[in-house]
Amino acid sequence: MASTHRTQTLDRTWPWVVAAVGIVLAGLAWVLLPAIEIRGGDPRETGSIAELEALSERSDLNVLFILIDTLRADHLGSYGYERDTSPNLDLLASRGVRFDRNLAQSSWTKASMASLWTGLNPHRTGVTRFKHGISEDAQMPAETLREAGYRTVGLWRNGWVDPTFGFGQGFDVYHRPITAGAPDDVKRKNPTMKTNLTDNSAILAAEEFLRVYGDERWFLYLHLMDVHEYTYDEESALFGSDYEAVYDNSIRRVDHLVGQFLVHLAEEGYLENTLIVIGSDHGEAFRERGYEGHARHVYRESTEVPLILSFPFVVEPGVVIASRTRNVDIWPTVFDLLGLPVPEAVDGVSLVPEIRASLQGKALPAGDREAIAHIDGTWGRRDVDPLDAVAVAEGPFRFVRRATLAGGLVEELFDVRSGNGGEMENVIEENEEVAERLRSRAIDYLENSETPWSEETPEVELDEMRLNLLRALGYKLD
Ligand SMILES: [Zn+2]
């Protein structure tokens, strides 16, 4: 089910001349546009359960999936952060659905995105190692959508979702935008930038895609990287210059870009017929436990990520889903809304019953689903032993079991109700029964690595160019 040939053909015919004109016009808009304001200008009507149920009958619905790489949930205003990092995302959430406790299935882009797309926990995707790619047997969401008649386009800026690793399956166009350099104020603020590109280039390419294919029914996947790279500009330099403040500046910048794109969608008439999903692949640590960054651990700071759904109608007041959700639930939910089939044997479930119950003011079903996060901290490099870290979140608890470099095993249990919610206090000794139950779940998870696909997980030889692109993102590769 790979689409390499089709992808390349369409890529070559990408209308670059029109793109160049578009970039000039969009560049002017960048200078002239004041702060983003869809408030008051939101063209969508208010809807509720009837409009929700009718979504699957609509033949005009588009799907926009914006993945903001490295965005931890508790740094967004709508998730309780004290800094005003995300006014546009917050507004979208306040008129749609915000999932308050959503877990990514890994803290490393490639493993996390493989789970997000396939609805399977990392061990069952087969994508836990440095060279692994997604099996061609996998039925990827873009394939399902293309078969359902959508024009499918992926615009991505993270080398871990390179088509070499199987992430291009189902996309008519799967493209790394290189059409616009960083604006001057970005260069001034980020003198050590390793690439001259920013999320501007992805947004401009998205607008160009809509100019060309907007009349068809479309699915657009935008994978943004400015937060991962701590890229910010004059306008977003609001919070200071220390490590965490610069991260927040970059969230503010990406929020602004997303806001601009939403205004564009509104002006072009897409907001009333587009289902929008905002998500992230993992969070980021700021030395809470002595380490920083991501792709090593599965504690809350590197795995709790936002998830926001926005309908082609406004929901007032916005829905907040308080139960535990997971990135593996995203596509079962979207397909349920669209009336499309979910691949069998996935670990994720549709969250539509909870959305429906909230809209009807009914009590939600009791209980809390279990969520897994996993990373092999070595990314499966052959010359070292695996360093598996597994987290099992259930109810107020998170159980973490991880191998250490010294050959030991660390087990911790956190209770979100104790302390200030930062999960710094290990309460395993006071909760032996809970620990025992979640430990057995973690071990079961590690022992069940069977993928649902007949073909073996492909292994990819990375050439020097691809390795350099990943190094430019800050990953330390041999
Ligand atoms: Zn990432």
Residues whose N, C-alpha, C, O or C-beta is under 5 A from the ligand:
A	BS01	ZN	D69 T70 T109 D281
